[in-house]
Amino acid sequence: MVSARNTKRPTLAFSMFGLGTSKKIARCHLIGHKLNGSNTDLANFVPCYRDPMNNPWMYHNVEAEIQKQVESNTPVLMEVKPVHSQGNPLPASIFVNAVGENGWTCSVVILN
């Protein structure tokens, strides 16, 4: 089950495989900070392009919608899976599936 938090996300300054030095590549949370995803466990991060994956559309249409359900006291079960092409540390996409106990669902594939 997912829970929410309203604290500011800390700066992420750690290195990770596949990140490189390009300003177009970011560290993407699999489970976002606002949904209590870890800010220190590397298993919660994948390298991703800032656009199209790490952008306002993804936050407002996926993470924020899940957060609204959680903050309205609806238990939400969430699954997030990076989908990798062979040998590439950057995922080709990320699959997000969230299901609320009230029947609400959010299922999306976010291309990288």
N, CA, C and O atoms as a GROMACS GRO file, in nm:
protein
  448
    1MET      N    1   0.084  -0.117   0.000
    1MET     CA    2   0.000   0.000   0.000
    1MET      C    3   0.089   0.124   0.000
    1MET      O    4   0.197   0.125   0.058
    2VAL      N    5   0.041   0.226  -0.066
    2VAL     CA    6   0.115   0.351  -0.079
    2VAL      C    7   0.067   0.449   0.027
    2VAL      O    8  -0.052   0.453   0.059
    3SER      N    9   0.158   0.527   0.080
    3SER     CA   10   0.122   0.638   0.169
    3SER      C   11   0.181   0.765   0.111
    3SER      O   12   0.266   0.760   0.023
    4ALA      N   13   0.136   0.880   0.160
    4ALA     CA   14   0.181   1.008   0.106
    4ALA      C   15   0.258   1.086   0.211
    4ALA      O   16   0.242   1.066   0.331
    5ARG      N   17   0.343   1.177   0.162
    5ARG     CA   18   0.412   1.269   0.252
    5ARG      C   19   0.418   1.406   0.186
    5ARG      O   20   0.414   1.418   0.063
    6ASN      N   21   0.427   1.509   0.268
    6ASN     CA   22   0.426   1.646   0.218
    6ASN      C   23   0.556   1.719   0.247
    6ASN      O   24   0.557   1.842   0.254
    7THR      N   25   0.664   1.647   0.263
    7THR     CA   26   0.793   1.711   0.287
    7THR      C   27   0.861   1.741   0.154
    7THR      O   28   0.833   1.676   0.053
    8LYS      N   29   0.951   1.837   0.156
    8LYS     CA   30   1.026   1.871   0.036
    8LYS      C   31   1.124   1.759   0.004
    8LYS      O   32   1.187   1.703   0.093
    9ARG      N   33   1.137   1.728  -0.124
    9ARG     CA   34   1.231   1.624  -0.168
    9ARG      C   35   1.373   1.677  -0.156
    9ARG      O   36   1.400   1.789  -0.200
   10PRO      N   37   1.465   1.599  -0.098
   10PRO     CA   38   1.604   1.644  -0.089
   10PRO      C   39   1.672   1.640  -0.226
   10PRO      O   40   1.625   1.573  -0.318
   11THR      N   41   1.782   1.711  -0.237
   11THR     CA   42   1.861   1.709  -0.359
   11THR      C   43   1.921   1.569  -0.376
   11THR      O   44   1.971   1.510  -0.280
   12LEU      N   45   1.914   1.518  -0.497
   12LEU     CA   46   1.969   1.385  -0.527
   12LEU      C   47   2.103   1.404  -0.596
   12LEU      O   48   2.109   1.449  -0.710
   13ALA      N   49   2.211   1.371  -0.527
   13ALA     CA   50   2.343   1.396  -0.582
   13ALA      C   51   2.428   1.270  -0.595
   13ALA      O   52   2.548   1.279  -0.620
   14PHE      N   53   2.368   1.154  -0.580
   14PHE     CA   54   2.446   1.030  -0.587
   14PHE      C   55   2.464   0.988  -0.733
   14PHE      O   56   2.385   1.023  -0.820
   15SER      N   57   2.570   0.911  -0.757
   15SER     CA   58   2.593   0.860  -0.892
   15SER      C   59   2.519   0.727  -0.907
   15SER      O   60   2.492   0.658  -0.809
   16MET      N   61   2.488   0.694  -1.031
   16MET     CA   62   2.425   0.565  -1.058
   16MET      C   63   2.458   0.522  -1.200
   16MET      O   64   2.478   0.606  -1.288
   17PHE      N   65   2.463   0.392  -1.221
   17PHE     CA   66   2.495   0.336  -1.351
   17PHE      C   67   2.396   0.386  -1.455
   17PHE      O   68   2.275   0.382  -1.432
   18GLY      N   69   2.447   0.433  -1.570
   18GLY     CA   70   2.360   0.480  -1.678
   18GLY      C   71   2.328   0.627  -1.672
   18GLY      O   72   2.267   0.681  -1.765
   19LEU      N   73   2.368   0.694  -1.563
   19LEU     CA   74   2.332   0.835  -1.549
   19LEU      C   75   2.413   0.922  -1.643
   19LEU      O   76   2.357   1.013  -1.705
   20GLY      N   77   2.542   0.899  -1.656
   20GLY     CA   78   2.626   0.979  -1.745
   20GLY      C   79   2.634   1.123  -1.699
   20GLY      O   80   2.603   1.155  -1.584
   21THR      N   81   2.676   1.209  -1.788
   21THR     CA   82   2.694   1.350  -1.754
   21THR      C   83   2.599   1.441  -1.831
   21THR      O   84   2.605   1.563  -1.814
   22SER      N   85   2.512   1.386  -1.912
   22SER     CA   86   2.420   1.467  -1.991
   22SER      C   87   2.315   1.531  -1.902
   22SER      O   88   2.261   1.467  -1.812
   23LYS      N   89   2.287   1.658  -1.926
   23LYS     CA   90   2.182   1.728  -1.851
   23LYS      C   91   2.043   1.679  -1.893
   23LYS      O   92   1.943   1.716  -1.831
   24LYS      N   93   2.037   1.597  -1.999
   24LYS     CA   94   1.908   1.544  -2.045
   24LYS      C   95   1.868   1.418  -1.968
   24LYS      O   96   1.756   1.369  -1.981
   25ILE      N   97   1.962   1.365  -1.888
   25ILE     CA   98   1.938   1.243  -1.811
   25ILE      C   99   1.919   1.279  -1.664
   25ILE      O  100   1.993   1.362  -1.610
   26ALA      N  101   1.821   1.217  -1.600
   26ALA     CA  102   1.792   1.244  -1.459
   26ALA      C  103   1.784   1.113  -1.381
   26ALA      O  104   1.789   1.004  -1.439
   27ARG      N  105   1.771   1.124  -1.250
   27ARG     CA  106   1.744   1.010  -1.162
   27ARG      C  107   1.594   1.008  -1.139
   27ARG      O  108   1.540   1.097  -1.073
   28CYS      N  109   1.526   0.909  -1.192
   28CYS     CA  110   1.381   0.902  -1.175
   28CYS      C  111   1.345   0.805  -1.064
   28CYS      O  112   1.392   0.692  -1.060
   29HIS      N  113   1.260   0.851  -0.973
   29HIS     CA  114   1.204   0.762  -0.871
   29HIS      C  115   1.109   0.664  -0.940
   29HIS      O  116   1.033   0.703  -1.029
   30LEU      N  117   1.113   0.539  -0.902
   30LEU     CA  118   1.009   0.446  -0.945
   30LEU      C  119   0.883   0.472  -0.864
   30LEU      O  120   0.774   0.482  -0.920
   31ILE      N  121   0.898   0.484  -0.734
   31ILE     CA  122   0.788   0.530  -0.648
   31ILE      C  123   0.829   0.668  -0.600
   31ILE      O  124   0.928   0.684  -0.529
   32GLY      N  125   0.752   0.768  -0.640
   32GLY     CA  126   0.787   0.908  -0.616
   32GLY      C  127   0.800   0.946  -0.470
   32GLY      O  128   0.744   0.881  -0.381
   33HIS      N  129   0.873   1.053  -0.447
   33HIS     CA  130   0.895   1.106  -0.312
   33HIS      C  131   0.763   1.134  -0.242
   33HIS      O  132   0.747   1.101  -0.124
   34LYS      N  133   0.667   1.195  -0.312
   34LYS     CA  134   0.538   1.229  -0.251
   34LYS      C  135   0.458   1.106  -0.212
   34LYS      O  136   0.364   1.114  -0.133
   35LEU      N  137   0.495   0.990  -0.268
   35LEU     CA  138   0.427   0.864  -0.235
   35LEU      C  139   0.513   0.778  -0.143
   35LEU      O  140   0.496   0.656  -0.136
   36ASN      N  141   0.604   0.843  -0.071
   36ASN     CA  142   0.693   0.779   0.025
   36ASN      C  143   0.797   0.687  -0.037
   36ASN      O  144   0.849   0.598   0.030
   37GLY      N  145   0.828   0.708  -0.166
   37GLY     CA  146   0.936   0.634  -0.227
   37GLY      C  147   1.069   0.676  -0.167
   37GLY      O  148   1.086   0.793  -0.131
   38SER      N  149   1.162   0.585  -0.156
   38SER     CA  150   1.291   0.613  -0.094
   38SER      C  151   1.370   0.715  -0.176
   38SER      O  152   1.368   0.714  -0.299
   39ASN      N  153   1.440   0.802  -0.104
   39ASN     CA  154   1.531   0.898  -0.166
   39ASN      C  155   1.676   0.853  -0.157
   39ASN      O  156   1.766   0.923  -0.202
   40THR      N  157   1.700   0.735  -0.098
   40THR     CA  158   1.836   0.687  -0.079
   40THR      C  159   1.859   0.547  -0.133
   40THR      O  160   1.974   0.511  -0.162
   41ASP      N  161   1.756   0.467  -0.147
   41ASP     CA  162   1.771   0.329  -0.195
   41ASP      C  163   1.780   0.328  -0.347
   41ASP      O  164   1.683   0.363  -0.415
   42LEU      N  165   1.895   0.290  -0.400
   42LEU     CA  166   1.915   0.290  -0.546
   42LEU      C  167   1.815   0.201  -0.619
   42LEU      O  168   1.792   0.220  -0.738
   43ALA      N  169   1.757   0.104  -0.550
   43ALA     CA  170   1.657   0.017  -0.614
   43ALA      C  171   1.531   0.095  -0.651
   43ALA      O  172   1.450   0.047  -0.730
   44ASN      N  173   1.512   0.215  -0.595
   44ASN     CA  174   1.396   0.297  -0.625
   44ASN      C  175   1.423   0.398  -0.737
   44ASN      O  176   1.339   0.484  -0.764
   45PHE      N  177   1.538   0.388  -0.803
   45PHE     CA  178   1.574   0.484  -0.907
   45PHE      C  179   1.614   0.416  -1.036
   45PHE      O  180   1.670   0.306  -1.035
   46VAL      N  181   1.586   0.483  -1.146
   46VAL     CA  182   1.638   0.444  -1.277
   46VAL      C  183   1.685   0.572  -1.345
   46VAL      O  184   1.630   0.679  -1.321
   47PRO      N  185   1.788   0.560  -1.432
   47PRO     CA  186   1.823   0.677  -1.512
   47PRO      C  187   1.714   0.698  -1.616
   47PRO      O  188   1.662   0.602  -1.673
   48CYS      N  189   1.678   0.823  -1.641
   48CYS     CA  190   1.572   0.850  -1.739
   48CYS      C  191   1.597   0.983  -1.807
   48CYS      O  192   1.669   1.069  -1.756
   49TYR      N  193   1.538   0.998  -1.924
   49TYR     CA  194   1.544   1.127  -1.993
   49TYR      C  195   1.450   1.224  -1.923
   49TYR      O  196   1.341   1.186  -1.880
   50ARG      N  197   1.493   1.349  -1.912
   50ARG     CA  198   1.407   1.452  -1.851
   50ARG      C  199   1.278   1.468  -1.931
   50ARG      O  200   1.172   1.492  -1.874
   51ASP      N  201   1.288   1.454  -2.060
   51ASP     CA  202   1.170   1.459  -2.145
   51ASP      C  203   1.182   1.342  -2.241
   51ASP      O  204   1.280   1.337  -2.316
   52PRO      N  205   1.091   1.252  -2.244
   52PRO     CA  206   0.951   1.263  -2.207
   52PRO      C  207   0.915   1.209  -2.069
   52PRO      O  208   0.801   1.229  -2.025
   53MET      N  209   1.007   1.142  -1.996
   53MET     CA  210   0.965   1.072  -1.875
   53MET      C  211   0.956   1.161  -1.751
   53MET      O  212   0.853   1.160  -1.684
   54ASN      N  213   1.057   1.235  -1.721
   54ASN     CA  214   1.064   1.311  -1.596
   54ASN      C  215   1.013   1.453  -1.622
   54ASN      O  216   1.092   1.547  -1.630
   55ASN      N  217   0.881   1.467  -1.635
   55ASN     CA  218   0.825   1.596  -1.673
   55ASN      C  219   0.693   1.622  -1.600
   55ASN      O  220   0.641   1.533  -1.532
   56PRO      N  221   0.639   1.743  -1.612
   56PRO     CA  222   0.514   1.776  -1.541
   56PRO      C  223   0.395   1.688  -1.578
   56PRO      O  224   0.312   1.659  -1.493
   57TRP      N  225   0.385   1.643  -1.704
   57TRP     CA  226   0.272   1.557  -1.743
   57TRP      C  227   0.270   1.432  -1.655
   57TRP      O  228   0.166   1.394  -1.602
   58MET      N  229   0.386   1.368  -1.641
   58MET     CA  230   0.394   1.245  -1.562
   58MET      C  231   0.354   1.273  -1.417
   58MET      O  232   0.282   1.194  -1.356
   59TYR      N  233   0.402   1.385  -1.363
   59TYR     CA  234   0.368   1.415  -1.224
   59TYR      C  235   0.217   1.440  -1.209
   59TYR      O  236   0.152   1.378  -1.126
   60HIS      N  237   0.163   1.531  -1.290
   60HIS     CA  238   0.023   1.571  -1.274
   60HIS      C  239  -0.077   1.462  -1.311
   60HIS      O  240  -0.184   1.454  -1.251
   61ASN      N  241  -0.043   1.378  -1.408
   61ASN     CA  242  -0.139   1.278  -1.456
   61ASN      C  243  -0.120   1.140  -1.395
   61ASN      O  244  -0.208   1.054  -1.409
   62VAL      N  245  -0.010   1.118  -1.328
   62VAL     CA  246   0.013   0.986  -1.268
   62VAL      C  247   0.037   1.002  -1.117
   62VAL      O  248  -0.048   0.964  -1.036
   63GLU      N  249   0.152   1.057  -1.079
   63GLU     CA  250   0.185   1.065  -0.936
   63GLU      C  251   0.082   1.145  -0.856
   63GLU      O  252   0.039   1.100  -0.750
   64ALA      N  253   0.044   1.262  -0.904
   64ALA     CA  254  -0.050   1.346  -0.828
   64ALA      C  255  -0.187   1.280  -0.816
   64ALA      O  256  -0.255   1.296  -0.714
   65GLU      N  257  -0.229   1.207  -0.920
   65GLU     CA  258  -0.359   1.138  -0.914
   65GLU      C  259  -0.356   1.026  -0.811
   65GLU      O  260  -0.454   1.005  -0.738
   66ILE      N  261  -0.245   0.954  -0.805
   66ILE     CA  262  -0.231   0.850  -0.703
   66ILE      C  263  -0.227   0.915  -0.564
   66ILE      O  264  -0.292   0.867  -0.471
   67GLN      N  265  -0.153   1.023  -0.551
   67GLN     CA  266  -0.143   1.094  -0.424
   67GLN      C  267  -0.280   1.142  -0.376
   67GLN      O  268  -0.310   1.133  -0.257
   68LYS      N  269  -0.364   1.192  -0.467
   68LYS     CA  270  -0.500   1.237  -0.429
   68LYS      C  271  -0.580   1.123  -0.367
   68LYS      O  272  -0.650   1.142  -0.268
   69GLN      N  273  -0.570   1.005  -0.427
   69GLN     CA  274  -0.642   0.889  -0.374
   69GLN      C  275  -0.594   0.855  -0.233
   69GLN      O  276  -0.674   0.832  -0.142
   70VAL      N  277  -0.462   0.852  -0.218
   70VAL     CA  278  -0.404   0.817  -0.088
   70VAL      C  279  -0.442   0.920   0.018
   70VAL      O  280  -0.476   0.884   0.131
   71GLU      N  281  -0.435   1.048  -0.019
   71GLU     CA  282  -0.467   1.153   0.078
   71GLU      C  283  -0.616   1.158   0.113
   71GLU      O  284  -0.654   1.217   0.214
   72SER      N  285  -0.700   1.097   0.028
   72SER     CA  286  -0.843   1.090   0.061
   72SER      C  287  -0.875   0.962   0.140
   72SER      O  288  -0.990   0.922   0.153
   73ASN      N  289  -0.768   0.900   0.193
   73ASN     CA  290  -0.779   0.779   0.276
   73ASN      C  291  -0.826   0.656   0.201
   73ASN      O  292  -0.883   0.564   0.260
   74THR      N  293  -0.801   0.653   0.070
   74THR     CA  294  -0.828   0.534  -0.009
   74THR      C  295  -0.700   0.450  -0.013
   74THR      O  296  -0.600   0.497  -0.066
   75PRO      N  297  -0.701   0.328   0.040
   75PRO     CA  298  -0.583   0.243   0.025
   75PRO      C  299  -0.556   0.216  -0.123
   75PRO      O  300  -0.647   0.181  -0.198
   76VAL      N  301  -0.431   0.231  -0.164
   76VAL     CA  302  -0.391   0.212  -0.303
   76VAL      C  303  -0.275   0.113  -0.308
   76VAL      O  304  -0.176   0.129  -0.237
   77LEU      N  305  -0.290   0.011  -0.390
   77LEU     CA  306  -0.183  -0.083  -0.417
   77LEU      C  307  -0.117  -0.039  -0.547
   77LEU      O  308  -0.186  -0.020  -0.647
   78MET      N  309   0.015  -0.023  -0.545
   78MET     CA  310   0.085   0.033  -0.660
   78MET      C  311   0.199  -0.059  -0.702
   78MET      O  312   0.273  -0.111  -0.618
   79GLU      N  313   0.211  -0.078  -0.833
   79GLU     CA  314   0.319  -0.158  -0.892
   79GLU      C  315   0.388  -0.071  -0.996
   79GLU      O  316   0.322  -0.008  -1.079
   80VAL      N  317   0.521  -0.068  -0.992
   80VAL     CA  318   0.598   0.010  -1.089
   80VAL      C  319   0.710  -0.080  -1.141
   80VAL      O  320   0.785  -0.137  -1.062
   81LYS      N  321   0.720  -0.093  -1.274
   81LYS     CA  322   0.822  -0.180  -1.333
   81LYS      C  323   0.894  -0.107  -1.445
   81LYS      O  324   0.830  -0.064  -1.541
   82PRO      N  325   1.027  -0.094  -1.436
   82PRO     CA  326   1.101  -0.043  -1.552
   82PRO      C  327   1.111  -0.154  -1.656
   82PRO      O  328   1.130  -0.271  -1.622
   83VAL      N  329   1.100  -0.117  -1.783
   83VAL     CA  330   1.109  -0.213  -1.893
   83VAL      C  331   1.236  -0.178  -1.971
   83VAL      O  332   1.245  -0.072  -2.032
   84HIS      N  333   1.334  -0.269  -1.969
   84HIS     CA  334   1.464  -0.244  -2.032
   84HIS      C  335   1.477  -0.316  -2.165
   84HIS      O  336   1.428  -0.428  -2.182
   85SER      N  337   1.545  -0.250  -2.259
   85SER     CA  338   1.589  -0.318  -2.381
   85SER      C  339   1.719  -0.390  -2.345
   85SER      O  340   1.786  -0.352  -2.249
   86GLN      N  341   1.753  -0.491  -2.420
   86GLN     CA  342   1.871  -0.572  -2.388
   86GLN      C  343   1.998  -0.486  -2.382
   86GLN      O  344   2.033  -0.417  -2.477
   87GLY      N  345   2.066  -0.491  -2.267
   87GLY     CA  346   2.194  -0.426  -2.251
   87GLY      C  347   2.190  -0.276  -2.227
   87GLY      O  348   2.296  -0.215  -2.214
   88ASN      N  349   2.074  -0.215  -2.221
   88ASN     CA  350   2.065  -0.070  -2.204
   88ASN      C  351   2.028  -0.039  -2.058
   88ASN      O  352   1.925  -0.086  -2.009
   89PRO      N  353   2.112   0.041  -1.987
   89PRO     CA  354   2.079   0.074  -1.848
   89PRO      C  355   1.960   0.169  -1.836
   89PRO      O  356   1.898   0.176  -1.730
   90LEU      N  357   1.928   0.243  -1.943
   90LEU     CA  358   1.811   0.330  -1.941
   90LEU      C  359   1.689   0.249  -1.981
   90LEU      O  360   1.690   0.184  -2.085
   91PRO      N  361   1.585   0.250  -1.901
   91PRO     CA  362   1.465   0.175  -1.939
   91PRO      C  363   1.400   0.236  -2.063
   91PRO      O  364   1.403   0.358  -2.082
   92ALA      N  365   1.342   0.152  -2.147
   92ALA     CA  366   1.268   0.200  -2.264
   92ALA      C  367   1.137   0.263  -2.220
   92ALA      O  368   1.084   0.354  -2.284
   93SER      N  369   1.084   0.213  -2.108
   93SER     CA  370   0.959   0.265  -2.053
   93SER      C  371   0.947   0.222  -1.907
   93SER      O  372   1.024   0.141  -1.857
   94ILE      N  373   0.848   0.281  -1.842
   94ILE     CA  374   0.813   0.240  -1.706
   94ILE      C  375   0.664   0.213  -1.703
   94ILE      O  376   0.584   0.296  -1.747
   95PHE      N  377   0.627   0.097  -1.651
   95PHE     CA  378   0.487   0.058  -1.638
   95PHE      C  379   0.442   0.091  -1.496
   95PHE      O  380   0.506   0.049  -1.399
   96VAL      N  381   0.333   0.166  -1.484
   96VAL     CA  382   0.276   0.201  -1.354
   96VAL      C  383   0.133   0.149  -1.348
   96VAL      O  384   0.053   0.176  -1.438
   97ASN      N  385   0.102   0.074  -1.244
   97ASN     CA  386  -0.034   0.027  -1.223
   97ASN      C  387  -0.071   0.052  -1.077
   97ASN      O  388  -0.004   0.003  -0.986
   98ALA      N  389  -0.176   0.129  -1.056
   98ALA     CA  390  -0.223   0.159  -0.921
   98ALA      C  391  -0.372   0.129  -0.914
   98ALA      O  392  -0.448   0.164  -1.004
   99VAL      N  393  -0.413   0.063  -0.806
   99VAL     CA  394  -0.553   0.024  -0.788
   99VAL      C  395  -0.596   0.066  -0.648
   99VAL      O  396  -0.536   0.027  -0.549
  100GLY      N  397  -0.702   0.146  -0.643
  100GLY     CA  398  -0.757   0.188  -0.514
  100GLY      C  399  -0.861   0.089  -0.465
  100GLY      O  400  -0.928   0.023  -0.544
  101GLU      N  401  -0.873   0.080  -0.334
  101GLU     CA  402  -0.972  -0.009  -0.274
  101GLU      C  403  -1.114   0.030  -0.315
  101GLU      O  404  -1.206  -0.051  -0.307
  102ASN      N  405  -1.133   0.156  -0.358
  102ASN     CA  406  -1.264   0.206  -0.400
  102ASN      C  407  -1.294   0.178  -0.548
  102ASN      O  408  -1.397   0.222  -0.599
  103GLY      N  409  -1.206   0.105  -0.617
  103GLY     CA  410  -1.227   0.073  -0.758
  103GLY      C  411  -1.154   0.165  -0.854
  103GLY      O  412  -1.151   0.138  -0.974
  104TRP      N  413  -1.094   0.272  -0.804
  104TRP     CA  414  -1.018   0.366  -0.887
  104TRP      C  415  -0.895   0.294  -0.942
  104TRP      O  416  -0.834   0.213  -0.871
  105THR      N  417  -0.857   0.322  -1.067
  105THR     CA  418  -0.737   0.263  -1.125
  105THR      C  419  -0.658   0.367  -1.204
  105THR      O  420  -0.714   0.464  -1.254
  106CYS      N  421  -0.530   0.344  -1.214
  106CYS     CA  422  -0.440   0.422  -1.298
  106CYS      C  423  -0.340   0.322  -1.354
  106CYS      O  424  -0.261   0.264  -1.280
  107SER      N  425  -0.343   0.304  -1.484
  107SER     CA  426  -0.251   0.211  -1.549
  107SER      C  427  -0.193   0.282  -1.670
  107SER      O  428  -0.267   0.321  -1.761
  108VAL      N  429  -0.061   0.297  -1.673
  108VAL     CA  430   0.001   0.375  -1.780
  108VAL      C  431   0.141   0.321  -1.808
  108VAL      O  432   0.210   0.273  -1.719
  109VAL      N  433   0.181   0.331  -1.934
  109VAL     CA  434   0.318   0.304  -1.975
  109VAL      C  435   0.378   0.439  -2.013
  109VAL      O  436   0.328   0.507  -2.102
  110ILE      N  437   0.484   0.477  -1.945
  110ILE     CA  438   0.550   0.605  -1.969
  110ILE      C  439   0.677   0.577  -2.049
  110ILE      O  440   0.769   0.511  -1.999
  111LEU      N  441   0.682   0.627  -2.170
  111LEU     CA  442   0.797   0.603  -2.257
  111LEU      C  443   0.916   0.686  -2.211
  111LEU      O  444   0.900   0.796  -2.159
  112ASN      N  445   1.035   0.630  -2.231
  112ASN     CA  446   1.158   0.701  -2.195
  112ASN      C  447   1.225   0.741  -2.324
  112ASN      O  448   1.332   0.803  -2.321
   0.00000   0.00000   0.00000
